[in-house]
Amino acid sequence: MVELQILSKILTTGNYSILEDNYITSEYFEGTEFENEFQFVREHYEKYGNVPDKATFLRQFPEIEFVEVTESDRYLVDTIREEFLFRKYAPVLQQAAKLAKKDANAGVEYMLSAMKDLQPNYSLTGIDLIADATQRLEHYKERVEHQDDWYFSSGFPELDNVIHGIQRGEELMIIYARTNQGKSWVLEKMITHIWKQGFNVGYVSPEMGADSIGYRFDTLYKGFSNKDLMWGNKDLALDEYEKYIEELKQQKSKFIVATPLDFGNKITVSKLRNFVKQYKLEALAIDGITYLTDERGRRNDNKTTSLTNISEDLMTLSVELGIPILVVVQANRGGVVDGESDKNPGLETIRDSDGISHNASKVISLRQKDDSLMMCVEKQRNGKVNIRVKYLWNINIGEFIPVSNDETETKEEKAERRERKKAKGKDVF
């Protein structure tokens, strides 16, 4: 068995390089007869900087009989890689066959999602920051001369002053708050604004159908009363709405809405990848991370592990496809703050996983207070945090008017806010 050959060679020669130079890690020995023996050798090497001698090793594993090894390192490495790949591949093939008996599509889908984990990676690549410094210079010049090629406006200019917009790649933006604080509205306003800039966008809506999302779009884009649209009120100017619909149909950019049914009631990152590619989307919004299924999940994984995996995979997808991904996340009960407080829920209140905020490039918290909406930049990789922007929000017509914080708000602004509060009421759509 090749595992015993490799252990024998390491312990006989005292040379660990056959593993280090060929990226043979502990997972290559997991589930084999010699898993514990390798673990002992690895821990000894990492702690003391040398391979244990035979006497030390045999005190722990007296039943082991070393073998003489005459094979080359290349043969040993190729063989352990092949056996490792087979151990990973066999159960996947068996599971795919089992699923295919009931549903061929499910079997193929499972195989495709598992393939990325089966791809062997036997070498590491990197960028030489010294030799490749010219590349950074060229990218900087491109950013200076073509800002629009690197960032989208979020639709909230005051927020953009803080976060410099939404980066067009390597961007996982998390929007979180407690229930009924406006997360979905803010998400749709941002993705609608990207659409207005002439780009194809996608919106994954686990809770609302296409009509509800469409009516919100009409409100955010052209200010139609959301109440009139949703309730079928006759107060809406039908002629004006019909004219708007005909003009809208002339637009070339796509706004694609998908629900769980469109993903076979199982939304995965692999399916999202295909969704983006199929419609050539340039930005993706997901209204609820908890509705996604973890493709890397194991039977005993808890919710925290699953959501950490999903958020990590979404960031990887953003980097791979070069598009921003905007995701809504629920804050837990710790996100409830006193009604008189100006504080937004902190990062620690993100439900089920701090891994979500860890993987995110930007995190924005939301909180409604009276008739205003407070946004707080809780995290961003390239800028200040704990910066708040405040808006008067008329939810019925999708209007967001920036205002000063309470400490600097003028008398006129306070009076306007009070009047808007009386007219607005407590409607939520």
C-alpha positions as CSV (number, residue, x, y, z in Angstrom):
1,M,0.0,0.0,0.0
2,V,1.4,3.4,-1.1
3,E,0.6,5.1,2.2
4,L,2.9,2.6,4.1
5,Q,5.6,3.1,1.4
6,I,5.5,6.8,1.8
7,L,5.6,6.6,5.6
8,S,8.5,4.1,5.5
9,K,10.5,6.4,3.2
10,I,9.9,9.5,5.3
11,L,10.9,7.8,8.5
12,T,13.9,6.0,7.0
13,T,15.3,9.1,5.3
14,G,14.1,11.7,7.8
15,N,13.0,13.8,4.7
16,Y,9.5,15.3,4.7
17,S,9.9,17.0,1.3
18,I,8.1,14.4,-0.8
19,L,4.9,15.6,0.9
20,E,5.7,19.4,1.1
21,D,7.0,19.7,-2.5
22,N,4.0,17.9,-3.9
23,Y,1.2,19.4,-1.7
24,I,0.3,16.0,-0.2
25,T,-1.8,17.0,2.8
26,S,-3.4,15.0,5.6
27,E,-6.6,14.6,3.6
28,Y,-4.7,12.1,1.4
29,F,-4.4,9.8,4.4
30,E,-7.9,10.3,5.8
31,G,-10.0,7.1,5.8
32,T,-6.9,4.9,5.1
33,E,-5.3,2.3,7.4
34,F,-2.5,4.7,8.2
35,E,-4.4,7.9,9.0
36,N,-3.3,8.1,12.7
37,E,0.3,7.2,11.9
38,F,0.5,10.0,9.4
39,Q,-1.1,12.5,11.8
40,F,1.5,11.7,14.4
41,V,4.4,12.3,11.9
42,R,2.8,15.5,10.6
43,E,2.2,16.9,14.1
44,H,5.8,16.0,15.2
45,Y,7.2,17.7,12.1
46,E,5.2,20.9,12.5
47,K,6.0,21.1,16.2
48,Y,9.7,20.2,16.3
49,G,10.8,20.8,12.7
50,N,12.0,17.3,12.0
51,V,10.6,13.9,11.2
52,P,10.4,11.6,14.3
53,D,13.0,8.9,14.3
54,K,12.0,5.2,14.1
55,A,12.3,4.7,17.8
56,T,10.0,7.6,18.6
57,F,7.5,6.4,16.0
58,L,7.6,2.8,17.1
59,R,6.8,3.7,20.7
60,Q,3.5,5.0,19.5
61,F,2.9,2.4,16.8
62,P,4.8,-0.8,17.8
63,E,2.8,-2.9,15.4
64,I,4.0,-1.1,12.3
65,E,6.5,-3.0,10.1
66,F,8.5,-0.8,7.8
67,V,8.9,-1.8,4.1
68,E,11.9,-1.3,1.8
69,V,11.1,1.3,-0.8
70,T,12.9,1.3,-4.1
71,E,10.2,3.2,-6.1
72,S,10.9,6.7,-7.2
73,D,9.2,9.7,-5.5
74,R,7.4,10.4,-8.8
75,Y,5.8,7.0,-8.7
76,L,4.8,7.3,-5.0
77,V,3.3,10.7,-5.6
78,D,1.3,9.8,-8.7
79,T,0.0,6.7,-7.0
80,I,-1.2,8.3,-3.8
81,R,-2.9,11.1,-5.9
82,E,-4.7,8.5,-8.1
83,E,-5.9,6.5,-5.0
84,F,-7.0,9.7,-3.3
85,L,-8.9,10.9,-6.4
86,F,-10.6,7.5,-6.6
87,R,-11.7,7.6,-3.0
88,K,-13.3,11.0,-3.6
89,Y,-14.8,10.0,-7.0
90,A,-16.4,6.6,-6.1
91,P,-19.0,7.9,-3.6
92,V,-19.9,10.8,-5.9
93,L,-20.5,8.3,-8.7
94,Q,-22.6,6.1,-6.5
95,Q,-24.7,8.9,-5.2
96,A,-25.2,10.3,-8.7
97,A,-26.4,6.9,-9.9
98,K,-28.7,6.6,-6.9
99,L,-30.3,10.0,-7.6
100,A,-30.5,9.3,-11.4
101,K,-32.7,6.3,-10.7
102,K,-35.4,8.6,-9.5
103,D,-34.6,11.7,-11.5
104,A,-31.9,11.8,-14.2
105,N,-31.7,15.6,-14.0
106,A,-31.0,15.4,-10.2
107,G,-28.2,12.9,-10.9
108,V,-26.5,15.1,-13.5
109,E,-27.0,18.2,-11.3
110,Y,-25.3,16.5,-8.4
111,M,-22.4,15.4,-10.6
112,L,-21.8,18.9,-11.9
113,S,-21.9,20.5,-8.5
114,A,-19.4,17.8,-7.2
115,M,-17.0,18.1,-10.1
116,K,-15.3,21.3,-8.9
117,D,-14.3,19.5,-5.7
118,L,-12.9,16.5,-7.7
119,Q,-10.6,18.6,-9.8
120,P,-7.0,17.9,-8.7
121,N,-4.8,20.8,-7.9
122,Y,-1.2,19.7,-7.9
123,S,0.5,23.1,-8.1
124,L,0.2,26.6,-6.7
125,T,0.2,29.8,-8.7
126,G,0.8,33.3,-7.6
127,I,1.6,36.8,-8.7
128,D,5.1,38.3,-8.2
129,L,4.3,41.7,-6.9
130,I,7.8,42.9,-8.0
131,A,8.1,41.4,-11.5
132,D,4.4,42.1,-12.2
133,A,4.3,45.6,-10.8
134,T,3.6,47.1,-14.2
135,Q,0.3,45.3,-14.2
136,R,-0.8,47.2,-11.1
137,L,0.2,50.5,-12.7
138,E,-1.9,49.8,-15.8
139,H,-4.9,48.8,-13.6
140,Y,-4.6,52.0,-11.7
141,K,-4.6,54.0,-14.9
142,E,-7.7,52.2,-16.0
143,R,-9.4,53.0,-12.8
144,V,-8.6,56.6,-13.1
145,E,-9.6,57.0,-16.7
146,H,-12.6,54.6,-16.7
147,Q,-14.3,54.6,-13.3
148,D,-17.5,53.2,-14.7
149,D,-15.7,50.1,-15.9
150,W,-14.8,49.3,-12.2
151,Y,-17.8,50.5,-10.2
152,F,-21.6,50.8,-10.3
153,S,-23.5,53.5,-8.6
154,S,-25.7,52.1,-5.9
155,G,-28.5,54.5,-6.4
156,F,-27.8,56.2,-3.1
157,P,-25.3,59.0,-3.9
158,E,-24.6,59.7,-0.2
159,L,-23.8,56.1,0.4
160,D,-21.6,56.0,-2.7
161,N,-19.6,58.9,-1.1
162,V,-18.7,56.5,1.7
163,I,-18.3,53.2,-0.2
164,H,-17.3,54.5,-3.7
165,G,-20.1,52.5,-5.2
166,I,-20.5,48.8,-5.9
167,Q,-17.4,47.2,-7.3
168,R,-18.1,45.3,-10.5
169,G,-16.1,42.2,-9.5
170,E,-14.9,40.7,-6.2
171,E,-17.9,42.2,-4.4
172,L,-20.1,40.4,-2.0
173,M,-22.3,43.1,-0.4
174,I,-24.4,42.1,2.5
175,I,-27.5,44.1,3.5
176,Y,-28.9,43.1,6.9
177,A,-31.5,44.2,9.4
178,R,-34.4,42.9,11.5
179,T,-37.7,42.1,9.9
180,N,-39.7,44.8,8.1
181,Q,-36.8,47.3,8.1
182,G,-36.6,47.7,4.3
183,K,-33.9,45.2,3.3
184,S,-35.7,44.0,0.2
185,W,-36.6,47.5,-0.9
186,V,-33.0,48.7,-0.6
187,L,-31.8,45.6,-2.4
188,E,-34.2,46.2,-5.3
189,K,-33.4,49.9,-5.5
190,M,-29.7,49.1,-5.9
191,I,-30.2,46.4,-8.5
192,T,-32.7,48.6,-10.4
193,H,-30.2,51.5,-10.4
194,I,-27.6,49.2,-12.0
195,W,-30.2,48.2,-14.6
196,K,-30.8,51.9,-15.3
197,Q,-27.1,52.3,-16.0
198,G,-27.6,49.9,-19.0
199,F,-26.7,46.5,-17.5
200,N,-28.4,43.1,-17.4
201,V,-29.3,42.2,-13.8
202,G,-30.8,39.3,-12.0
203,Y,-33.0,39.2,-8.9
204,V,-33.5,35.9,-7.0
205,S,-36.7,36.3,-5.0
206,P,-37.5,33.4,-2.6
207,E,-40.6,35.0,-1.0
208,M,-42.2,37.2,-3.7
209,G,-43.4,36.5,-7.2
210,A,-42.4,38.3,-10.4
211,D,-45.4,40.6,-10.3
212,S,-44.6,41.9,-6.8
213,I,-41.0,42.5,-7.7
214,G,-42.2,44.1,-11.0
215,Y,-44.5,46.5,-9.2
216,R,-41.8,47.5,-6.8
217,F,-39.6,48.0,-9.9
218,D,-42.2,50.3,-11.4
219,T,-42.4,52.3,-8.1
220,L,-38.6,52.6,-7.8
221,Y,-38.0,53.4,-11.5
222,K,-40.9,55.8,-12.2
223,G,-42.6,56.5,-8.9
224,F,-45.9,54.8,-9.4
225,S,-47.8,54.3,-6.2
226,N,-47.0,50.8,-4.9
227,K,-50.2,50.7,-3.0
228,D,-52.3,51.4,-6.1
229,L,-50.4,48.8,-8.1
230,M,-50.6,46.1,-5.4
231,W,-54.2,46.8,-4.4
232,G,-55.6,47.4,-7.8
233,N,-56.7,50.9,-6.9
234,K,-58.5,52.9,-9.6
235,D,-56.6,56.0,-8.4
236,L,-53.7,55.0,-10.6
237,A,-53.5,56.9,-14.0
238,L,-54.1,53.8,-16.2
239,D,-53.2,55.7,-19.5
240,E,-50.0,56.8,-18.0
241,Y,-49.1,53.3,-16.7
242,E,-49.9,51.8,-20.1
243,K,-47.7,54.3,-21.9
244,Y,-44.9,53.6,-19.4
245,I,-45.2,49.8,-20.0
246,E,-44.9,50.2,-23.8
247,E,-41.9,52.5,-23.4
248,L,-40.3,50.1,-20.9
249,K,-40.6,47.2,-23.4
250,Q,-38.2,49.1,-25.7
251,Q,-35.4,48.9,-23.2
252,K,-32.6,46.5,-24.2
253,S,-31.2,45.7,-20.8
254,K,-32.6,42.7,-19.0
255,F,-34.1,42.5,-15.5
256,I,-34.5,38.8,-14.8
257,V,-36.5,37.6,-11.8
258,A,-36.2,34.0,-10.6
259,T,-38.0,32.2,-7.8
260,P,-37.2,28.8,-6.1
261,L,-39.4,27.1,-8.7
262,D,-37.1,28.2,-11.4
263,F,-34.3,26.4,-9.6
264,G,-36.2,23.2,-9.0
265,N,-36.9,24.4,-5.4
266,K,-33.2,24.1,-4.6
267,I,-31.1,27.2,-5.1
268,T,-27.4,26.4,-5.2
269,V,-24.3,28.5,-6.2
270,S,-23.8,26.2,-9.2
271,K,-27.3,26.9,-10.4
272,L,-26.8,30.6,-9.8
273,R,-23.6,30.4,-11.9
274,N,-25.7,28.9,-14.8
275,F,-28.4,31.5,-14.2
276,V,-25.8,34.3,-14.6
277,K,-24.2,32.8,-17.7
278,Q,-27.5,32.0,-19.4
279,Y,-28.8,35.6,-19.2
280,K,-25.4,37.2,-19.4
281,L,-26.0,39.0,-16.1
282,E,-23.7,41.8,-14.9
283,A,-25.0,42.0,-11.4
284,L,-27.0,39.6,-9.1
285,A,-29.3,40.3,-6.2
286,I,-30.4,37.5,-3.8
287,D,-33.2,38.3,-1.4
288,G,-32.3,36.0,1.4
289,I,-29.1,33.9,1.9
290,T,-30.9,31.3,4.1
291,Y,-32.9,30.1,1.1
292,L,-29.7,28.8,-0.6
293,T,-28.5,25.2,-0.3
294,D,-24.9,24.5,0.8
295,E,-23.4,22.2,-1.9
296,R,-20.4,21.5,0.3
297,G,-22.5,20.6,3.3
298,R,-22.2,17.4,5.2
299,R,-25.0,15.6,7.0
300,N,-24.1,16.8,10.5
301,D,-23.2,20.4,9.5
302,N,-25.0,23.1,11.5
303,K,-26.5,26.3,10.0
304,T,-23.5,28.4,10.8
305,T,-21.2,26.1,8.8
306,S,-23.6,26.0,5.9
307,L,-24.0,29.7,5.7
308,T,-20.3,30.3,6.0
309,N,-19.7,27.9,3.1
310,I,-22.4,29.5,1.0
311,S,-21.1,33.1,1.5
312,E,-17.6,31.9,0.7
313,D,-18.8,30.3,-2.5
314,L,-20.8,33.4,-3.5
315,M,-17.6,35.5,-3.1
316,T,-15.7,33.0,-5.2
317,L,-18.5,33.2,-7.8
318,S,-18.2,37.0,-7.8
319,V,-14.5,36.8,-8.5
320,E,-14.9,34.0,-11.1
321,L,-17.6,35.8,-13.1
322,G,-16.5,39.4,-12.4
323,I,-19.9,40.6,-11.2
324,P,-21.1,42.1,-7.9
325,I,-23.4,39.9,-5.8
326,L,-25.8,41.7,-3.4
327,V,-27.4,39.6,-0.6
328,V,-30.0,40.2,2.0
329,V,-29.4,38.7,5.5
330,Q,-31.6,38.7,8.5
331,A,-30.4,40.1,11.8
332,N,-31.2,38.0,14.9
333,R,-32.9,39.1,18.1
334,G,-29.7,40.8,19.2
335,G,-30.3,43.2,16.4
336,V,-33.3,44.8,18.2
337,V,-32.3,48.2,19.6
338,D,-34.1,50.6,21.8
339,G,-36.7,52.7,20.0
340,E,-35.0,55.9,21.1
341,S,-31.5,54.8,20.1
342,D,-29.8,55.8,16.8
343,K,-27.8,52.7,16.7
344,N,-28.1,50.1,13.9
345,P,-27.7,46.4,14.7
346,G,-24.0,45.4,14.8
347,L,-22.2,42.7,12.8
348,E,-22.5,40.3,15.7
349,T,-26.3,40.2,15.2
350,I,-26.1,38.6,11.7
351,R,-28.2,35.5,12.1
352,D,-26.5,32.1,12.3
353,S,-23.1,33.1,11.1
354,D,-20.3,35.6,11.6
355,G,-18.7,33.8,8.6
356,I,-21.1,35.7,6.4
357,S,-19.6,39.1,7.4
358,H,-16.1,37.6,7.2
359,N,-16.5,36.6,3.6
360,A,-18.3,39.9,2.6
361,S,-16.5,42.8,1.0
362,K,-19.0,45.3,2.2
363,V,-21.7,45.0,4.9
364,I,-24.5,47.6,5.3
365,S,-27.0,47.5,8.2
366,L,-30.4,49.1,8.0
367,R,-32.8,50.5,10.6
368,Q,-36.1,52.4,10.3
369,K,-36.8,55.1,12.9
370,D,-40.1,57.0,12.5
371,D,-40.2,58.0,8.8
372,S,-36.5,57.7,8.2
373,L,-34.2,55.0,7.1
374,M,-30.7,54.8,8.6
375,M,-27.9,53.0,6.7
376,C,-24.6,52.2,8.5
377,V,-21.5,51.0,6.8
378,E,-20.4,48.2,9.1
379,K,-17.6,46.8,7.0
380,Q,-15.7,47.6,3.8
381,R,-12.3,46.5,2.8
382,N,-11.1,49.8,1.4
383,G,-12.7,52.5,3.4
384,K,-14.0,53.8,6.7
385,V,-16.6,52.0,8.7
386,N,-19.3,53.0,11.2
387,I,-20.4,55.8,8.9
388,R,-24.1,56.4,8.7
389,V,-26.3,58.0,6.0
390,K,-29.9,58.9,6.6
391,Y,-32.9,59.2,4.3
392,L,-36.5,60.3,4.5
393,W,-38.3,57.4,2.9
394,N,-41.7,57.5,1.2
395,I,-42.1,53.8,0.6
396,N,-45.3,54.2,-1.5
397,I,-43.5,56.0,-4.3
398,G,-40.0,54.7,-3.7
399,E,-38.5,58.1,-2.8
400,F,-35.4,58.4,-0.7
401,I,-34.4,61.9,0.3
402,P,-31.1,62.4,2.1
403,V,-31.2,64.3,5.4
404,S,-28.7,65.3,8.0
405,N,-28.3,63.3,11.2
406,D,-30.4,64.4,14.1
407,E,-27.5,66.3,15.7
408,T,-27.1,68.5,12.6
409,E,-30.6,68.5,11.2
410,T,-32.0,72.0,10.6
411,K,-35.4,73.2,11.9
412,E,-36.7,73.2,8.3
413,E,-35.6,69.6,7.8
414,K,-37.2,68.5,11.1
415,A,-40.4,70.3,10.1
416,E,-40.4,68.6,6.7
417,R,-39.8,65.2,8.3
418,R,-42.7,65.7,10.7
419,E,-45.1,66.6,7.8
420,R,-43.9,63.7,5.8
421,K,-44.4,61.4,8.8
422,K,-48.1,62.6,9.1
423,A,-48.7,62.0,5.4
424,K,-46.9,58.7,5.2
425,G,-48.6,56.7,8.0
426,K,-47.3,53.3,8.7
427,D,-47.9,51.5,5.4
428,V,-45.4,48.9,4.4
429,F,-45.5,47.2,0.9
